[in-house]
Amino acid sequence: MKRKIAIIGGSYLQLPVVNKAKEMGLEVHCFSWEEGAVCKDVADCFYPISIVEKEQILAKCQEIGIDAVTTIASDTAVVTVNYVAQRMGLVSNPEEYSEMTTNKYRMRQCFLNSNIPSPRFSLVDDLAHYQITGFKFPLIVKPTDRSGSRGVEKVLDPIQLENSIVRAQKESFEHKAIIEEFVTGREISVESISYKGKHYILQITDKVTTGAPYFVELEHHQPSSLSSDIQEQVKQIVLKALNALHIQYGASHSELKITEDGDIKVIEVGARMGGDFIGSTLVQLSTGYDFLKGVIDVALGIFEKPRLAENHHSGVYFLSKETAHLKHIIEKWENYPEIIEAEITDEKLRSIECSGDRSGYLLYKANKKFEL
């Protein structure tokens, strides 16, 4: 009899893990809003239930008798995964710490209490109640509980601050924002997988963003070109952060900045894969490790220590108005041996304010960084 896995979320973000679970011979049950649920036609069974409806999803999973539950690249779904798994005796991170890994304010408090280097911060409950005395501009304003750069904005002066707070609160599920002192420097992420509290760092990713004011990612490249000394410092800080957040199982995606003085600051940590193809595709291209299978194996309780058998360069470039020069390359991508996949998803090129504004992408694998 096939083992049954529940995938929380049905958008394009979850499609790689749905396909991988099918490839592994599992019976896949997918839960999501029906609108935009591309996984509906791939999963064995699809249930048009919002991923925030934890109780409904739990009842259905109990009825089905699932053997595992997981998600990738979705902070919101992580809460439901932990809720369902804990009540069914399945593998997951502790439910009592779910908010710590999905709410930026709770995460910042954890970092402060655990002496993990991160930016100075303040919570905004409403426009009349927040405290930034002593903060130095520029600042970063962001929703407390969203990903994909939604609602994130750099604020240069007090005149701009109120509008940025309102914008962030509108994007927030709980209608709250967090204000942080802006950290200059190089942006990276660290991709990891954990099992029974032991963490395995798989790769470090270099990021290129639009810069101010919205900081939406335009490129990701693996492996990082940071010095080995800095990479080792980054790894030790990430391991400390994962422990502080009580991440014991599954993928994690840690975002950090390296300042011009070499200081390392943790921006945030997600208890899930990085989006933008980072976890689902780039890690396997650069290391040979099947990260998707690893995440599913963790959920099934049959995890094996990762083997990083390859040492390639991989990356993704995103198409937008800012990167219009990529359009003709994507249209003729078969002419470039380094490019393994490319697609134009929208003929209209827009200026980017969040990741949803991007109009296409290309993925590469090469013996060195593929410069465009």
Secondary structure by P-SEA (a helix, b strand, c coil): cbbbbbbccccccaaaaaaaaaaaccbbbbbcccccccccccccccccccccaaaaaaaaaaaaccccccccccccaaaaaaaaaaaacccccccccccccccaaaaaaaaaaaccccccccccccccccccccccccbbbbbccccccccbbbbccccccaaaaaaaaaaccccbbbbbcccccccbbbbbcccccbbbbcbbbbbbcccccccccccccccccccaaaaaaaaaaaaaaaaaacccccbbbbbbbbcccbbbbbcccccccccccccccccccccccaaaaaaaaaaacccccccccbbbbbbccccccccccccccccccccccccccccccccccccccccccccccccccccccccc
